[in-house]
């Protein structure tokens, strides 16, 4: 496609011809692309999405609410239920319908959930009530408040739970803050007391209140700049920990949230590329955000139709899985065989067969989607199903994939050598800090600088894509060594869900969010510095607008002179013992690899810099929206993302 400016120079007819896949030759339009077929409706999988797997799913199917997903309403029964009554409700909701899945989740996490026994439960969007009933069975709460706006649709399914003492159903939406705040008061939660945190007395864990919710819609519901309402709600729920609003005004309240499976990478990333701004903020204010159940990752051993966009070294995943397996065995938390992940099955199989896991950090292997296709073509070629004919499209594809694999193996060897040299330079800086003789220290640092110059020159000779892949491999290894990703710190492997566990059959994931109190020193700073909470939020946002850049470069792009003004106050950025990288050029520490302590230093260094921008100037550089609060320095309207209503 032409650049924007080049397209602007085309005549209107030429632009139209380009849009519709035609070119004009001598005034005659000639098709350059076949006429595109009308895209099939994306929700026509009746046999998979709307096939009832149990009586609860059959009850929901008979309401006719979800039949629109089949896109063939006229041919489907059940637009009315068996009684002939019209059913109304949100037709995008996804419900948990399999009791076995809930039993497996509770069985694996029983010891951790029992600390909430006899608590108050606030249950948002319980829907069919299968998960709510199982949670009620285990915890025997003193009160269980169900907030369900579609009462008429789910009343019959929820009635067995409503017959229990202490349970009540409110026809309110839990995502409208006025309605939610209506429930968060002594009338409905008489045993809860607000516990405001201070720098002298941080917030404490409150196990007497538990929040569970089902924020699952299919297709997704979008809201402004958020790709889905579920992401916005999760973001606001986690932000409420910092602002001590909503449930968190009662202390550190645990949250169990169901959402569609493709949302989990925003909160439980499995690679460095997926580590975005919300992850950094959640690391500050939570003890953990853990995936208790979810869909399995794509299987690279098959001819995968799903492109694996964000993958890291497979050996890192195997080593991480080995550590998790040891924890699960020690805590007696092994999942049922039918709920085991592909990676867990593989590590157990390799143990039984005596196959060791590669421990070499530099022998990395990144799974790509074409690898499964290549294995299948090689199998068929060996079986004689693909003729050795250059005119054969499959044979031509086989040769192309072989060449691509050979090229990648050569690149991988070059990258491994450069990664080793990178660590040699880092080790020389480590050694220099331990030397007491100034002359010897200077010699080591000069030698490290010389090696770094040669290393950077080698990187500049590489193709840009290969260079980016090398830096990404370095970052993934750096993050794994520090256990920055919550995925590498997990105590157990998530249980694997199936589509039949839900209705419609869209895989969901269950996230366990445990808040924690903030750093007392940061709380004190927030109280003494006006708008410090907003500064932290927009500082992180601004940095992560350029997360692949070095910290100094990203700060300079955020505010001119920021690198020189703030970086000197952040010694951990260059200290290898604290997760820093002493290189200064292409190998410098970038934003996406920052750990919690380094982010704290940047935040505090912001206020130590005498020329730091005002809150209004900071917000202006990170967003175009300017409303809701007044900047005391220049009366500029800026947006406050710490509160407000969803709708």
MOCOR-V65763 format. One record per backbone hydrogen bond with DSSP energy under -0.5 kcal/mol. CO is the residue of the C=O (numbers start at 1). NH is the residue of the N-H. Records with the same first field share a line. If there is no record, write none. Layout:
CO=NH, NH
This chain:
3=7
4=8
5=9
6=9
7=10
11=15
12=16
13=17
14=18
15=19
16=20
17=22
18=21
21=32, 33
23=25, 30
25=28
28=25
30=23
41=44
44=46
45=48, 49, 50
46=50
49=504, 505
50=52
54=58
55=59
56=60
57=61
58=62
59=63
60=63
61=64
64=67
66=69
67=70, 72
68=71
72=75
73=76
81=84
85=81
89=91
90=93
92=218
95=97, 503
96=130
97=99
98=102
99=103
100=104
101=105
102=106
103=107
104=108
105=109
107=110
109=113
110=114
113=116
114=117
116=119
119=142, 143
120=210
121=123, 145
122=124, 212
123=147
124=214
126=129
129=133
130=134
131=135
132=136
133=137
134=138
135=139
136=140
139=118
143=121
144=146, 168
145=123, 147
146=148, 170
147=125
149=151
150=154
151=155
154=158
155=159
158=161, 162
159=163
161=164
164=167
166=144
168=146
170=148, 172
173=176
175=177
176=179, 180
177=181
178=182
179=183
180=183, 184
183=185
185=188, 189
189=192
201=198
204=252
205=207
206=209
208=120
209=254
210=122
211=256
212=124
213=215, 258
214=216
215=217, 260
216=94
220=222
221=229
223=226
226=223
228=232
229=233
230=234
231=235
232=236
233=237
234=238
235=239
236=240
238=241, 242
239=242, 243
240=244, 245
245=248
246=249
247=250
248=251
249=195
251=253
252=206, 254
254=211
255=257, 513
256=213
257=511
258=215
259=509
260=263
261=264
263=266
264=267, 268
269=487
271=274
272=275
274=276
276=279, 280
277=281
278=282
279=283
280=284
281=284, 285
282=286
285=516
288=514
290=292, 512
292=495
293=510
294=497
298=300
299=302
302=304
305=307
307=309
309=311
312=367
313=316, 317
314=318
315=319
316=320
317=321
318=322
319=323
320=324
321=325
322=326
323=327
324=328
325=329
326=330
327=331
328=333
329=332
336=339
337=340
339=496
341=345
342=346
343=347
344=348
345=349
346=350
347=351
348=352
349=353
350=354, 355
351=354
354=356
359=361
360=363
362=364
365=314, 367
368=371
369=372, 373
370=374
371=375
372=376
373=377
374=378
375=379
376=380
377=381
378=382
379=383
380=385, 386
381=384
385=387
387=389
389=392
392=396
393=397
394=398
395=399
396=400
397=401
398=402
399=403
400=404
401=405
402=406
403=407
404=408
405=409
406=410
407=411
408=412
409=413
410=414
411=415
412=416
413=417
414=418
415=419
416=420
417=421
418=422
419=423
420=424
421=425
422=426
423=427
424=428
425=429
426=430
427=431
428=432
429=433
430=434
431=434, 435
432=435
436=438
437=441
438=442
439=443
440=444
441=445
442=446
443=447
444=448
445=449
446=450
447=451
448=452
449=453
450=454
451=455
452=456
453=457
454=458
455=459
456=460
457=461
459=462
463=467
464=468
465=469
466=470
467=471
468=472
469=473
470=474
471=475
472=476
473=477
474=478
475=479
476=480
477=481
478=482
479=483, 484
480=483
485=488, 489
487=490
495=294
498=501
499=502
501=97, 98
503=95
504=506
505=507
507=261
509=259, 511
510=292, 293
511=257, 513
512=290, 514
513=255, 515
514=287, 288
519=522, 523
520=524
521=525
522=526
523=527
524=528
525=529
528=530
529=532
531=535
532=536
533=537
534=538
535=539
536=540
537=541
538=542
539=543
540=544
542=545
543=546
544=547
546=549
547=592
549=591
550=554
551=555
552=556
553=557
554=558
555=559
559=562
561=565
562=566, 567
563=567
566=569
567=570
570=573
571=574
573=581
574=576
575=578, 580
576=579
581=589
585=588
589=551
590=593
591=594
595=599
596=600
597=601
598=602
599=603
600=604
601=605
602=606
603=607
604=608
605=609
608=610
609=612
614=618
615=619
616=620
617=621
618=622
619=622, 623
625=639
627=629
629=638
630=632
631=635
636=631
638=629
639=641
640=643
